[in-house]
Amino acid sequence: MTNRVSILGCGQIGETILLGAVNGGLDKNQISISAHSKKRVDFLTEKYGVVGNTDNNTAMKNADIVVLAVPYTAVDNLLKKIESDIKPNTIIVSLIAELSLSDLQTKIPNHSAIGKAMPNIGSKVGFGLTLLSFGNNTSDSQINEIESFFALFGKNIIVSDEQQHNMAPLSSSGLSYVLYMTDALIEGNAIRGISRDISLQMMQNILSATSALLKQNNGQNISDLLHSMCSPGGSGIKRMATLDRKGVKSAFVDAISEDI
């Protein structure tokens, strides 16, 4: 990838994709960032070896792709300040969940190359999952440039802007749910007298094996896969029944399906 990328508002999510891009092989000289405080800019430039500035216009000056990673409450002020410096071929990609593509287009009416991205924390380790949506007037070549950047640190799924809201609870927070479950299983093992270090090693292997099984059995009903692992009357199926009696599955379903 040869595009120059500028990440404006490099807070937690901005740093996540910065780390993913650097680890994914993007030349540090092709990356610039901005942050509100000089202390934050100095920290990021020293840690990652990229160019940084507290001034957004300066940070995005030579960028081919500009990533908006500021809070929703700051986006209007940001766009007013940088709009005059957005070049015709510059691609604007928003990471702001509350900002729809149509609203973004309204805020910068003279610019057509826009997209929206919802990456998750897995981007830090090269296993990110990013939901991508594109403006109606974004060209195929510009779409390819956006996809190429986010593919540096994981998998992309192309969705409509409207789908982003419904898919975000799993795509953005799925790792948290799995970690929550992992913590509970390690705690249960501790009650049985197994050290947390050993349990963590066990869970790392279990999660890797689970991922491999899901890929190998792509398209198979997960309930069927579960049943194939649990013998009738065996301890596995009895422990699954305990989870069902405690309402664990329904709790996960509610956590994903409810608007919070």
N, C-alpha and C positions, 0 to 999 in steps of 0.2 A: 504494500500500500504506500502510495507516494503523496497522499493528501496531507496538508497541514491542518491540524486540529487545534481549536481553542476551546477550553472549558471555562465558561464564565460562572463564577460562584462556586468555587471548589470546596464545598463542605463535605459531608459524609458521602453522599452519593456521587459527587463529583470526584472525590478522591478514589472511590471504588473503581470507576471506569478509567481513571488516570493510571492506577496500579495495574488494572487489567490490560490496558493498552501497552504500557511499558513492558510488562511480562510477556505480552503477546507478540513483541518484536517491533513495535512501532518506534522508529528512530526518535530519541528524546529531542533532537533538534527540530522535529516537526510538530512538537507539542508546546502550547503556551497555556497558561492558566491565569485566572484572576481570583482574588478573594478580597473580602471587605477590609481586613486589617493587614498591615505590613508584616506583622508577626506571623500570621498564617501563610502569607506569600513566601516569606523567608524560610519557614519550616518546609513547605512543599518543594520549593526550588532546590533546597539543600538535600532533601531526602530523595527526590526523584531525578534531579539533574535537568529539569525543564526550565523554560523561561517563564517568569511570572511578573505580574503587575497588579497594583490596586486599581488601576484605571482600565475599565473594560474596553474602551475604544482602542487603547494601545495594545492590549492583550490580543484582540481579534484582528489586528491590522492586516496581517498577511494570511489569514486563515481561509481554507477552502470549506471547512466544516466548522460551524460555531455551535457549541452545545450549551444550551441554557439550563443551568443547574441551580438556579436561585430559588428561594421560596416563592410561592404563588403571590404573596403580598408584595414582593419586590419586582415582579415581572413588568408591570406597566412603566415604572420609573426606568428600569433597565432598557426596555425597548425604545422609549423616547430618546434616551441618550445615545444609543448606538445605531438607530435606524438610518441616519444620514451616512453612516460609514459602512453599511452593508452593501457589498459589491453585487452586481447583477447575478453572477454565477455562484455566489456564496450560498451554501446550504445551511439552513437554520434547523437544528434539531432540539426539541424541547424534552426535558426529563420531568416536567412539572405535571403531576397527575391531574391536578384540578383544571388544567388549561387544555381545552379541546383544540383540535386543529382548526376548526372554523373560527374560534375566538382568536387564535394566534394569527390566522390570516387577516382577520379584521384589524388587528393591532398593527400589522405591517402590510397594508394593502398593496404596496408597490413591489412586493417581493413574493415570488411564487414557489421557490424551492424550499419546502418545509417538510418536516417529519416529526414524529413523536416516538419516544423510546422509553420503555419501562424495564430497565435492567434490574437484576437482583444481586444480592451480596456474593453469590457464587462467582461473579465476574472477577473478584479478587484472586481467585485461584484457577482461572481458566475454564471454569465450568458454569459460567453465567447463563442465564435464560433471559432473553430480551424480547419483549413484545414490541413490534415495529409497525407503525402506521405512517402513511404518506399523504401529503396534500394532493388534490386532484390535478394540479398543474406541475407537479414534480416529475421531471423526465425520467426515463428508464435508466439512463446513465447516472443520474443523480441518486436514484434509488439504489443502484449497484454500489455507489460510493458509501452510502449510509450503511448498507448491509455489510460491506467489507470492513468498515471500522468496527462495528459491534461484533462481528465474527472473530475479531482478534482475541476475544476473551470468552467465547462460549457459543451457544446456539441461539439463532434468531427464529422467531415465529411471526409471520406476517399476518396481521389482523386488521379489522376495521377500527377506526377511532372509537366507535360505539362499543366494540367488544373489549376494549382495554379495561373498562371499569369492571366488567363481570369476570375477567380472567385474572385481574391483579391479586385477589386474595390468595390464590394458589401460586401464581408465578412469583410474586414478590415475597410472600410469607411462608411458602411451602417448606423452605429450609428450616425456618423457626419451628414449625410443627414437628418436623422430623427430629430436630434437636431436643424438643420438649419430650417427645416419646423416648428418645435415647436416654435422656436424663432419668426418666422414670424407670426404665429397665435397669439401668446401672444401680439406682437406689434399691430396687427390689433384690438385685443380686447381692448388694451390701448387707441386706437383712439376712440373707442366706450365708453370710460370712465370707463373701468373695470380695477381694480388694477392688477399689475403683480403678486402679491402673490396669489390672487384668481384665476387668469388665469393659474398659474402654477399648482395649485391644480386641476383645471379642466383638464389640459393636462395630468397630472399623471393618473387620472382616465380614460381618453380617450385612452391613450396608452395601459393601462392594459386591457381595454375592447377590443381594437383592436386586441391585441395578443390573447385573449381568443376566439374571433370570428374566427380568422384565424385558430386556432387549431381545433375548433368545426366544421368548414366548410372545413376541409382539402380536397383538390382536387377540390373544387368548384372554378369556374372562378371568379377572384376578381371583374371583371367588373359586373358580375351578382349580386355579393354581394352588390356592390355600388348601382346598380339600385334598389335593394330591399329596400334600405334605403331612396331613393329619390322619392317622389311622383311626377307624371307628373304635371308640372306647379307650383310645390312648390318652396319654397325659396332655399331648398337644391340643387335641380337640376339647378336652376338659378345661384347659386354661383359656382357650378361645371363648368357651361358654361363659367363663367368669368375666371376661372383658365385656361380653354382650350384656350380661346381667347388670354390670356397673354402668352401662350406657356409654362406653368409650366411643364406639363407632358413631353413634348418633351425635355425640358431643363434637366430634371432628366435622361431621356433616354440617351441623349448625354453625360452627366457627367459620366454615367456608361460605355457606350459603346466605347467612344473614348480613344485611347491610349495617355496618357499625360506624 
